[in-house]
Structures are given as C-alpha cells and as structure tokens.
Amino acid sequence: MENEKKERDKDKKEKEKAEYEEGLKKTLTPFLFGILAGIISYALYTYGFIANPTSEDGLLIAILMVLMQKFVYPYLHTSIKGAKDWIYISFMTVFCWFISFSLLLNIHI
C-alpha cells in the first residue's frame, strides 16, 4: 500500500517537473526570438534597409519570427496545442520585439 502511494507521488512529481520544463520552453523561446527580431529590425534600420522606425517592416520581421518558431518547437520536444498556445507565443514574441527594438532605438538616438 505504501509503495503504491510512493510510486504515485513520484509519478506526480515527474509529471509536474515535465510540465514546468515545457512551460519554461514556451516562455523563453518566444522571449529570445523577440529579442532577435528586435536586433534584426534595429540592424536593418541602422544600415538603411528600413526607411524609418515607424514603418511596418520591423513588425513583419517579428511576425516571421513567430512563424519560424513552428519549426523550432519539435526540436525542443515541446508540443504546441491549439490556438491558446499560439496566441501566447505570438504575444510574447511581438512584445519582446517591441521592447528590444524600442530600447535599441533609444540608445541610437
């Protein structure tokens, strides 16, 4: 009886650990992709490929980074289920792009 309880507790802890790791992957990956999109947008603005920072070209880069994550998550062994996960990933990526691009523009000016 006690062995079964210990085994269930062990399985529960392993499941919680796996869910925690998956949550970290789903948070850190869009964060890093958003920062990368901000750096790319800033580099394109600095070298003159983007005429002004208010153009939609930088946002296009952020959207492309969101789409690129579709191919990254299978390598991280993370499953993306449904629209809720994609909305979260998209929001985090665009938010981090906006913050990093804005900070880099403020440093430049």
Buried (B, 14 or more C-beta within 10 A) or exposed (E): EEEEEEEEEEEEEEEEEEEEEBEEBBEEBBBBBBBBBBBBBBEBBEEEEBEEBEEEBBBEBBBEBBEEBEEBBEEBEBEBEEEEBBEBBBEBBBBBBBEBBEEBBEEEE
